[in-house]
Amino acid sequence: MDIDMRVAIVLAPILIAAGWAAFNIGAAALNQLQNFLNREA
């Protein structure tokens, strides 16, 4: 299964951007969840 390099070149920045967005959203979501749990306690 030899992937075409052009496909990898096109998909790499998209995957990097998606991963970076998920990382940032995940961090914000965890922070918000912690704030909610601390407010409840």
mmCIF entry with sequence, helices, sheets and N, C-alpha, C, O atoms, coordinates in Angstrom:
data_MODEL
# 
_entry.id   MODEL 
# 
_entity.id                         1 
_entity.type                       polymer 
_entity.pdbx_number_of_molecules   1 
# 
_entity_poly.entity_id                      1 
_entity_poly.type                           'polypeptide(L)' 
_entity_poly.nstd_linkage                   no 
_entity_poly.nstd_monomer                   no 
_entity_poly.pdbx_seq_one_letter_code       MDIDMRVAIVLAPILIAAGWAAFNIGAAALNQLQNFLNREA 
_entity_poly.pdbx_seq_one_letter_code_can   MDIDMRVAIVLAPILIAAGWAAFNIGAAALNQLQNFLNREA 
_entity_poly.pdbx_strand_id                 A 
# 
loop_
_entity_poly_seq.entity_id 
_entity_poly_seq.num 
_entity_poly_seq.mon_id 
_entity_poly_seq.hetero 
1 1  MET n 
1 2  ASP n 
1 3  ILE n 
1 4  ASP n 
1 5  MET n 
1 6  ARG n 
1 7  VAL n 
1 8  ALA n 
1 9  ILE n 
1 10 VAL n 
1 11 LEU n 
1 12 ALA n 
1 13 PRO n 
1 14 ILE n 
1 15 LEU n 
1 16 ILE n 
1 17 ALA n 
1 18 ALA n 
1 19 GLY n 
1 20 TRP n 
1 21 ALA n 
1 22 ALA n 
1 23 PHE n 
1 24 ASN n 
1 25 ILE n 
1 26 GLY n 
1 27 ALA n 
1 28 ALA n 
1 29 ALA n 
1 30 LEU n 
1 31 ASN n 
1 32 GLN n 
1 33 LEU n 
1 34 GLN n 
1 35 ASN n 
1 36 PHE n 
1 37 LEU n 
1 38 ASN n 
1 39 ARG n 
1 40 GLU n 
1 41 ALA n 
# 
_struct_asym.id          A 
_struct_asym.entity_id   1 
# 
_struct_conf.conf_type_id            HELX_P 
_struct_conf.id                      HELX_P1 
_struct_conf.pdbx_PDB_helix_id       AA1 
_struct_conf.beg_label_comp_id       MET 
_struct_conf.beg_label_asym_id       A 
_struct_conf.beg_label_seq_id        5 
_struct_conf.pdbx_beg_PDB_ins_code   ? 
_struct_conf.end_label_comp_id       GLU 
_struct_conf.end_label_asym_id       A 
_struct_conf.end_label_seq_id        40 
_struct_conf.pdbx_end_PDB_ins_code   ? 
_struct_conf.beg_auth_comp_id        MET 
_struct_conf.beg_auth_asym_id        A 
_struct_conf.beg_auth_seq_id         5 
_struct_conf.end_auth_comp_id        GLU 
_struct_conf.end_auth_asym_id        A 
_struct_conf.end_auth_seq_id         40 
_struct_conf.pdbx_PDB_helix_class    1 
_struct_conf.details                 ? 
_struct_conf.pdbx_PDB_helix_length   36 
# 
_struct_conf_type.id          HELX_P 
_struct_conf_type.criteria    ? 
_struct_conf_type.reference   ? 
# 
loop_
_atom_site.group_PDB 
_atom_site.id 
_atom_site.type_symbol 
_atom_site.label_atom_id 
_atom_site.label_alt_id 
_atom_site.label_comp_id 
_atom_site.label_asym_id 
_atom_site.label_entity_id 
_atom_site.label_seq_id 
_atom_site.pdbx_PDB_ins_code 
_atom_site.Cartn_x 
_atom_site.Cartn_y 
_atom_site.Cartn_z 
_atom_site.occupancy 
_atom_site.B_iso_or_equiv 
_atom_site.pdbx_formal_charge 
_atom_site.auth_seq_id 
_atom_site.auth_comp_id 
_atom_site.auth_asym_id 
_atom_site.auth_atom_id 
_atom_site.pdbx_PDB_model_num 
ATOM 1   N N  . MET A 1 1  ? 0.858   -1.189 0.000  1.00 0.00 ? 1  MET A N  1 
ATOM 2   C CA . MET A 1 1  ? 0.000   0.000  0.000  1.00 0.00 ? 1  MET A CA 1 
ATOM 3   C C  . MET A 1 1  ? 0.898   1.245  0.000  1.00 0.00 ? 1  MET A C  1 
ATOM 4   O O  . MET A 1 1  ? 1.216   1.793  1.056  1.00 0.00 ? 1  MET A O  1 
ATOM 5   N N  . ASP A 1 2  ? 1.291   1.670  -1.170 1.00 0.00 ? 2  ASP A N  1 
ATOM 6   C CA . ASP A 1 2  ? 2.207   2.803  -1.303 1.00 0.00 ? 2  ASP A CA 1 
ATOM 7   C C  . ASP A 1 2  ? 1.401   4.067  -1.560 1.00 0.00 ? 2  ASP A C  1 
ATOM 8   O O  . ASP A 1 2  ? 0.774   4.217  -2.608 1.00 0.00 ? 2  ASP A O  1 
ATOM 9   N N  . ILE A 1 3  ? 1.425   4.980  -0.581 1.00 0.00 ? 3  ILE A N  1 
ATOM 10  C CA . ILE A 1 3  ? 0.637   6.209  -0.707 1.00 0.00 ? 3  ILE A CA 1 
ATOM 11  C C  . ILE A 1 3  ? 1.336   7.182  -1.650 1.00 0.00 ? 3  ILE A C  1 
ATOM 12  O O  . ILE A 1 3  ? 2.560   7.310  -1.637 1.00 0.00 ? 3  ILE A O  1 
ATOM 13  N N  . ASP A 1 4  ? 0.544   7.858  -2.460 1.00 0.00 ? 4  ASP A N  1 
ATOM 14  C CA . ASP A 1 4  ? 1.091   8.858  -3.380 1.00 0.00 ? 4  ASP A CA 1 
ATOM 15  C C  . ASP A 1 4  ? 1.553   10.066 -2.563 1.00 0.00 ? 4  ASP A C  1 
ATOM 16  O O  . ASP A 1 4  ? 0.823   10.559 -1.703 1.00 0.00 ? 4  ASP A O  1 
ATOM 17  N N  . MET A 1 5  ? 2.761   10.535 -2.839 1.00 0.00 ? 5  MET A N  1 
ATOM 18  C CA . MET A 1 5  ? 3.306   11.647 -2.053 1.00 0.00 ? 5  MET A CA 1 
ATOM 19  C C  . MET A 1 5  ? 2.478   12.914 -2.198 1.00 0.00 ? 5  MET A C  1 
ATOM 20  O O  . MET A 1 5  ? 2.407   13.710 -1.261 1.00 0.00 ? 5  MET A O  1 
ATOM 21  N N  . ARG A 1 6  ? 1.850   13.118 -3.350 1.00 0.00 ? 6  ARG A N  1 
ATOM 22  C CA . ARG A 1 6  ? 1.027   14.318 -3.530 1.00 0.00 ? 6  ARG A CA 1 
ATOM 23  C C  . ARG A 1 6  ? -0.143  14.314 -2.564 1.00 0.00 ? 6  ARG A C  1 
ATOM 24  O O  . ARG A 1 6  ? -0.517  15.356 -2.026 1.00 0.00 ? 6  ARG A O  1 
ATOM 25  N N  . VAL A 1 7  ? -0.719  13.141 -2.347 1.00 0.00 ? 7  VAL A N  1 
ATOM 26  C CA . VAL A 1 7  ? -1.834  13.033 -1.398 1.00 0.00 ? 7  VAL A CA 1 
ATOM 27  C C  . VAL A 1 7  ? -1.341  13.356 0.007  1.00 0.00 ? 7  VAL A C  1 
ATOM 28  O O  . VAL A 1 7  ? -2.010  14.071 0.753  1.00 0.00 ? 7  VAL A O  1 
ATOM 29  N N  . ALA A 1 8  ? -0.166  12.828 0.370  1.00 0.00 ? 8  ALA A N  1 
ATOM 30  C CA . ALA A 1 8  ? 0.382   13.088 1.704  1.00 0.00 ? 8  ALA A CA 1 
ATOM 31  C C  . ALA A 1 8  ? 0.686   14.574 1.877  1.00 0.00 ? 8  ALA A C  1 
ATOM 32  O O  . ALA A 1 8  ? 0.441   15.133 2.947  1.00 0.00 ? 8  ALA A O  1 
ATOM 33  N N  . ILE A 1 9  ? 1.216   15.218 0.839  1.00 0.00 ? 9  ILE A N  1 
ATOM 34  C CA . ILE A 1 9  ? 1.557   16.643 0.916  1.00 0.00 ? 9  ILE A CA 1 
ATOM 35  C C  . ILE A 1 9  ? 0.297   17.489 1.089  1.00 0.00 ? 9  ILE A C  1 
ATOM 36  O O  . ILE A 1 9  ? 0.313   18.487 1.810  1.00 0.00 ? 9  ILE A O  1 
ATOM 37  N N  . VAL A 1 10 ? -0.785  17.098 0.435  1.00 0.00 ? 10 VAL A N  1 
ATOM 38  C CA . VAL A 1 10 ? -2.039  17.849 0.556  1.00 0.00 ? 10 VAL A CA 1 
ATOM 39  C C  . VAL A 1 10 ? -2.683  17.609 1.917  1.00 0.00 ? 10 VAL A C  1 
ATOM 40  O O  . VAL A 1 10 ? -3.197  18.542 2.534  1.00 0.00 ? 10 VAL A O  1 
ATOM 41  N N  . LEU A 1 11 ? -2.657  16.360 2.388  1.00 0.00 ? 11 LEU A N  1 
ATOM 42  C CA . LEU A 1 11 ? -3.352  16.040 3.636  1.00 0.00 ? 11 LEU A CA 1 
ATOM 43  C C  . LEU A 1 11 ? -2.585  16.442 4.887  1.00 0.00 ? 11 LEU A C  1 
ATOM 44  O O  . LEU A 1 11 ? -3.196  16.698 5.924  1.00 0.00 ? 11 LEU A O  1 
ATOM 45  N N  . ALA A 1 12 ? -1.256  16.502 4.812  1.00 0.00 ? 12 ALA A N  1 
ATOM 46  C CA . ALA A 1 12 ? -0.461  16.776 6.011  1.00 0.00 ? 12 ALA A CA 1 
ATOM 47  C C  . ALA A 1 12 ? -0.855  18.098 6.691  1.00 0.00 ? 12 ALA A C  1 
ATOM 48  O O  . ALA A 1 12 ? -1.124  18.087 7.893  1.00 0.00 ? 12 ALA A O  1 
ATOM 49  N N  . PRO A 1 13 ? -0.902  19.242 5.975  1.00 0.00 ? 13 PRO A N  1 
ATOM 50  C CA . PRO A 1 13 ? -1.275  20.488 6.666  1.00 0.00 ? 13 PRO A CA 1 
ATOM 51  C C  . PRO A 1 13 ? -2.698  20.461 7.203  1.00 0.00 ? 13 PRO A C  1 
ATOM 52  O O  . PRO A 1 13 ? -2.979  21.052 8.246  1.00 0.00 ? 13 PRO A O  1 
ATOM 53  N N  . ILE A 1 14 ? -3.601  19.778 6.497  1.00 0.00 ? 14 ILE A N  1 
ATOM 54  C CA . ILE A 1 14 ? -4.988  19.692 6.963  1.00 0.00 ? 14 ILE A CA 1 
ATOM 55  C C  . ILE A 1 14 ? -5.049  18.900 8.263  1.00 0.00 ? 14 ILE A C  1 
ATOM 56  O O  . ILE A 1 14 ? -5.738  19.294 9.204  1.00 0.00 ? 14 ILE A O  1 
ATOM 57  N N  . LEU A 1 15 ? -4.324  17.777 8.311  1.00 0.00 ? 15 LEU A N  1 
ATOM 58  C CA . LEU A 1 15 ? -4.322  16.963 9.523  1.00 0.00 ? 15 LEU A CA 1 
ATOM 59  C C  . LEU A 1 15 ? -3.644  17.689 10.678 1.00 0.00 ? 15 LEU A C  1 
ATOM 60  O O  . LEU A 1 15 ? -4.086  17.588 11.823 1.00 0.00 ? 15 LEU A O  1 
ATOM 61  N N  . ILE A 1 16 ? -2.575  18.418 10.382 1.00 0.00 ? 16 ILE A N  1 
ATOM 62  C CA . ILE A 1 16 ? -1.894  19.188 11.432 1.00 0.00 ? 16 ILE A CA 1 
ATOM 63  C C  . ILE A 1 16 ? -2.832  20.258 11.989 1.00 0.00 ? 16 ILE A C  1 
ATOM 64  O O  . ILE A 1 16 ? -2.921  20.442 13.203 1.00 0.00 ? 16 ILE A O  1 
ATOM 65  N N  . ALA A 1 17 ? -3.532  20.964 11.093 1.00 0.00 ? 17 ALA A N  1 
ATOM 66  C CA . ALA A 1 17 ? -4.453  22.011 11.540 1.00 0.00 ? 17 ALA A CA 1 
ATOM 67  C C  . ALA A 1 17 ? -5.599  21.415 12.355 1.00 0.00 ? 17 ALA A C  1 
ATOM 68  O O  . ALA A 1 17 ? -5.991  21.974 13.380 1.00 0.00 ? 17 ALA A O  1 
ATOM 69  N N  . ALA A 1 18 ? -6.133  20.289 11.905 1.00 0.00 ? 18 ALA A N  1 
ATOM 70  C CA . ALA A 1 18 ? -7.227  19.652 12.637 1.00 0.00 ? 18 ALA A CA 1 
ATOM 71  C C  . ALA A 1 18 ? -6.768  19.186 14.016 1.00 0.00 ? 18 ALA A C  1 
ATOM 72  O O  . ALA A 1 18 ? -7.492  19.331 15.001 1.00 0.00 ? 18 ALA A O  1 
ATOM 73  N N  . GLY A 1 19 ? -5.566  18.630 14.078 1.00 0.00 ? 19 GLY A N  1 
ATOM 74  C CA . GLY A 1 19 ? -5.035  18.192 15.361 1.00 0.00 ? 19 GLY A CA 1 
ATOM 75  C C  . GLY A 1 19 ? -4.802  19.354 16.310 1.00 0.00 ? 19 GLY A C  1 
ATOM 76  O O  . GLY A 1 19 ? -5.089  19.261 17.504 1.00 0.00 ? 19 GLY A O  1 
ATOM 77  N N  . TRP A 1 20 ? -4.278  20.455 15.771 1.00 0.00 ? 20 TRP A N  1 
ATOM 78  C CA . TRP A 1 20 ? -4.017  21.651 16.588 1.00 0.00 ? 20 TRP A CA 1 
ATOM 79  C C  . TRP A 1 20 ? -5.332  22.225 17.109 1.00 0.00 ? 20 TRP A C  1 
ATOM 80  O O  . TRP A 1 20 ? -5.423  22.611 18.274 1.00 0.00 ? 20 TRP A O  1 
ATOM 81  N N  . ALA A 1 21 ? -6.352  22.284 16.250 1.00 0.00 ? 21 ALA A N  1 
ATOM 82  C CA . ALA A 1 21 ? -7.661  22.793 16.667 1.00 0.00 ? 21 ALA A CA 1 
ATOM 83  C C  . ALA A 1 21 ? -8.264  21.893 17.746 1.00 0.00 ? 21 ALA A C  1 
ATOM 84  O O  . ALA A 1 21 ? -8.796  22.385 18.741 1.00 0.00 ? 21 ALA A O  1 
ATOM 85  N N  . ALA A 1 22 ? -8.182  20.582 17.549 1.00 0.00 ? 22 ALA A N  1 
ATOM 86  C CA . ALA A 1 22 ? -8.729  19.653 18.542 1.00 0.00 ? 22 ALA A CA 1 
ATOM 87  C C  . ALA A 1 22 ? -7.995  19.789 19.868 1.00 0.00 ? 22 ALA A C  1 
ATOM 88  O O  . ALA A 1 22 ? -8.608  19.712 20.932 1.00 0.00 ? 22 ALA A O  1 
ATOM 89  N N  . PHE A 1 23 ? -6.671  19.992 19.805 1.00 0.00 ? 23 PHE A N  1 
ATOM 90  C CA . PHE A 1 23 ? -5.884  20.175 21.029 1.00 0.00 ? 23 PHE A CA 1 
ATOM 91  C C  . PHE A 1 23 ? -6.338  21.418 21.779 1.00 0.00 ? 23 PHE A C  1 
ATOM 92  O O  . PHE A 1 23 ? -6.537  21.373 22.993 1.00 0.00 ? 23 PHE A O  1 
ATOM 93  N N  . ASN A 1 24 ? -6.505  22.539 21.058 1.00 0.00 ? 24 ASN A N  1 
ATOM 94  C CA . ASN A 1 24 ? -6.907  23.797 21.693 1.00 0.00 ? 24 ASN A CA 1 
ATOM 95  C C  . ASN A 1 24 ? -8.331  23.709 22.239 1.00 0.00 ? 24 ASN A C  1 
ATOM 96  O O  . ASN A 1 24 ? -8.601  24.160 23.352 1.00 0.00 ? 24 ASN A O  1 
ATOM 97  N N  . ILE A 1 25 ? -9.238  23.130 21.458 1.00 0.00 ? 25 ILE A N  1 
ATOM 98  C CA . ILE A 1 25 ? -10.623 23.006 21.904 1.00 0.00 ? 25 ILE A CA 1 
ATOM 99  C C  . ILE A 1 25 ? -10.702 22.068 23.104 1.00 0.00 ? 25 ILE A C  1 
ATOM 100 O O  . ILE A 1 25 ? -11.448 22.318 24.050 1.00 0.00 ? 25 ILE A O  1 
ATOM 101 N N  . GLY A 1 26 ? -9.927  20.987 23.056 1.00 0.00 ? 26 GLY A N  1 
ATOM 102 C CA . GLY A 1 26 ? -9.918  20.035 24.164 1.00 0.00 ? 26 GLY A CA 1 
ATOM 103 C C  . GLY A 1 26 ? -9.420  20.668 25.443 1.00 0.00 ? 26 GLY A C  1 
ATOM 104 O O  . GLY A 1 26 ? -9.981  20.433 26.513 1.00 0.00 ? 26 GLY A O  1 
ATOM 105 N N  . ALA A 1 27 ? -8.366  21.474 25.345 1.00 0.00 ? 27 ALA A N  1 
ATOM 106 C CA . ALA A 1 27 ? -7.827  22.145 26.533 1.00 0.00 ? 27 ALA A CA 1 
ATOM 107 C C  . ALA A 1 27 ? -8.852  23.117 27.110 1.00 0.00 ? 27 ALA A C  1 
ATOM 108 O O  . ALA A 1 27 ? -9.032  23.174 28.326 1.00 0.00 ? 27 ALA A O  1 
ATOM 109 N N  . ALA A 1 28 ? -9.518  23.872 26.259 1.00 0.00 ? 28 ALA A N  1 
ATOM 110 C CA . ALA A 1 28 ? -10.533 24.815 26.729 1.00 0.00 ? 28 ALA A CA 1 
ATOM 111 C C  . ALA A 1 28 ? -11.714 24.069 27.347 1.00 0.00 ? 28 ALA A C  1 
ATOM 112 O O  . ALA A 1 28 ? -12.262 24.500 28.362 1.00 0.00 ? 28 ALA A O  1 
ATOM 113 N N  . ALA A 1 29 ? -12.103 22.958 26.737 1.00 0.00 ? 29 ALA A N  1 
ATOM 114 C CA . ALA A 1 29 ? -13.228 22.185 27.261 1.00 0.00 ? 29 ALA A CA 1 
ATOM 115 C C  . ALA A 1 29 ? -12.894 21.595 28.638 1.00 0.00 ? 29 ALA A C  1 
ATOM 116 O O  . ALA A 1 29 ? -13.731 21.603 29.541 1.00 0.00 ? 29 ALA A O  1 
ATOM 117 N N  . LEU A 1 30 ? -11.676 21.086 28.789 1.00 0.00 ? 30 LEU A N  1 
ATOM 118 C CA . LEU A 1 30 ? -11.286 20.545 30.090 1.00 0.00 ? 30 LEU A CA 1 
ATOM 119 C C  . LEU A 1 30 ? -11.252 21.637 31.153 1.00 0.00 ? 30 LEU A C  1 
ATOM 120 O O  . LEU A 1 30 ? -11.658 21.418 32.295 1.00 0.00 ? 30 LEU A O  1 
ATOM 121 N N  . ASN A 1 31 ? -10.765 22.810 30.769 1.00 0.00 ? 31 ASN A N  1 
ATOM 122 C CA . ASN A 1 31 ? -10.718 23.934 31.704 1.00 0.00 ? 31 ASN A CA 1 
ATOM 123 C C  . ASN A 1 31 ? -12.134 24.329 32.133 1.00 0.00 ? 31 ASN A C  1 
ATOM 124 O O  . ASN A 1 31 ? -12.390 24.582 33.310 1.00 0.00 ? 31 ASN A O  1 
ATOM 125 N N  . GLN A 1 32 ? -13.036 24.378 31.168 1.00 0.00 ? 32 GLN A N  1 
ATOM 126 C CA . GLN A 1 32 ? -14.418 24.734 31.471 1.00 0.00 ? 32 GLN A CA 1 
ATOM 127 C C  . GLN A 1 32 ? -15.069 23.677 32.365 1.00 0.00 ? 32 GLN A C  1 
ATOM 128 O O  . GLN A 1 32 ? -15.819 24.008 33.282 1.00 0.00 ? 32 GLN A O  1 
ATOM 129 N N  . LEU A 1 33 ? -14.779 22.410 32.092 1.00 0.00 ? 33 LEU A N  1 
ATOM 130 C CA . LEU A 1 33 ? -15.329 21.325 32.903 1.00 0.00 ? 33 LEU A CA 1 
ATOM 131 C C  . LEU A 1 33 ? -14.804 21.396 34.331 1.00 0.00 ? 33 LEU A C  1 
ATOM 132 O O  . LEU A 1 33 ? -15.563 21.201 35.280 1.00 0.00 ? 33 LEU A O  1 
ATOM 133 N N  . GLN A 1 34 ? -13.516 21.672 34.491 1.00 0.00 ? 34 GLN A N  1 
ATOM 134 C CA . GLN A 1 34 ? -12.950 21.804 35.832 1.00 0.00 ? 34 GLN A CA 1 
ATOM 135 C C  . GLN A 1 34 ? -13.587 22.965 36.587 1.00 0.00 ? 34 GLN A C  1 
ATOM 136 O O  . GLN A 1 34 ? -13.885 22.845 37.775 1.00 0.00 ? 34 GLN A O  1 
ATOM 137 N N  . ASN A 1 35 ? -13.796 24.089 35.900 1.00 0.00 ? 35 ASN A N  1 
ATOM 138 C CA . ASN A 1 35 ? -14.443 25.230 36.546 1.00 0.00 ? 35 ASN A CA 1 
ATOM 139 C C  . ASN A 1 35 ? -15.853 24.871 36.995 1.00 0.00 ? 35 ASN A C  1 
ATOM 140 O O  . ASN A 1 35 ? -16.273 25.242 38.091 1.00 0.00 ? 35 ASN A O  1 
ATOM 141 N N  . PHE A 1 36 ? -16.582 24.151 36.150 1.00 0.00 ? 36 PHE A N  1 
ATOM 142 C CA . PHE A 1 36 ? -17.946 23.744 36.493 1.00 0.00 ? 36 PHE A CA 1 
ATOM 143 C C  . PHE A 1 36 ? -17.950 22.826 37.708 1.00 0.00 ? 36 PHE A C  1 
ATOM 144 O O  . PHE A 1 36 ? -18.762 22.995 38.618 1.00 0.00 ? 36 PHE A O  1 
ATOM 145 N N  . LEU A 1 37 ? -17.035 21.845 37.721 1.00 0.00 ? 37 LEU A N  1 
ATOM 146 C CA . LEU A 1 37 ? -16.981 20.897 38.836 1.00 0.00 ? 37 LEU A CA 1 
ATOM 147 C C  . LEU A 1 37 ? -16.559 21.596 40.121 1.00 0.00 ? 37 LEU A C  1 
ATOM 148 O O  . LEU A 1 37 ? -17.068 21.271 41.193 1.00 0.00 ? 37 LEU A O  1 
ATOM 149 N N  . ASN A 1 38 ? -15.638 22.551 40.031 1.00 0.00 ? 38 ASN A N  1 
ATOM 150 C CA . ASN A 1 38 ? -15.211 23.274 41.232 1.00 0.00 ? 38 ASN A CA 1 
ATOM 151 C C  . ASN A 1 38 ? -16.335 24.151 41.765 1.00 0.00 ? 38 ASN A C  1 
ATOM 152 O O  . ASN A 1 38 ? -16.452 24.322 42.979 1.00 0.00 ? 38 ASN A O  1 
ATOM 153 N N  . ARG A 1 39 ? -17.164 24.709 40.889 1.00 0.00 ? 39 ARG A N  1 
ATOM 154 C CA . ARG A 1 39 ? -18.261 25.551 41.320 1.00 0.00 ? 39 ARG A CA 1 
ATOM 155 C C  . ARG A 1 39 ? -19.326 24.707 42.035 1.00 0.00 ? 39 ARG A C  1 
ATOM 156 O O  . ARG A 1 39 ? -19.957 25.170 42.985 1.00 0.00 ? 39 ARG A O  1 
ATOM 157 N N  . GLU A 1 40 ? -19.518 23.474 41.573 1.00 0.00 ? 40 GLU A N  1 
ATOM 158 C CA . GLU A 1 40 ? -20.516 22.588 42.173 1.00 0.00 ? 40 GLU A CA 1 
ATOM 159 C C  . GLU A 1 40 ? -20.098 22.162 43.579 1.00 0.00 ? 40 GLU A C  1 
ATOM 160 O O  . GLU A 1 40 ? -20.945 22.049 44.465 1.00 0.00 ? 40 GLU A O  1 
ATOM 161 N N  . ALA A 1 41 ? -18.822 21.927 43.790 1.00 0.00 ? 41 ALA A N  1 
ATOM 162 C CA . ALA A 1 41 ? -18.347 21.357 45.057 1.00 0.00 ? 41 ALA A CA 1 
ATOM 163 C C  . ALA A 1 41 ? -18.441 22.359 46.201 1.00 0.00 ? 41 ALA A C  1 
ATOM 164 O O  . ALA A 1 41 ? -18.082 22.038 47.333 1.00 0.00 ? 41 ALA A O  1 
# 
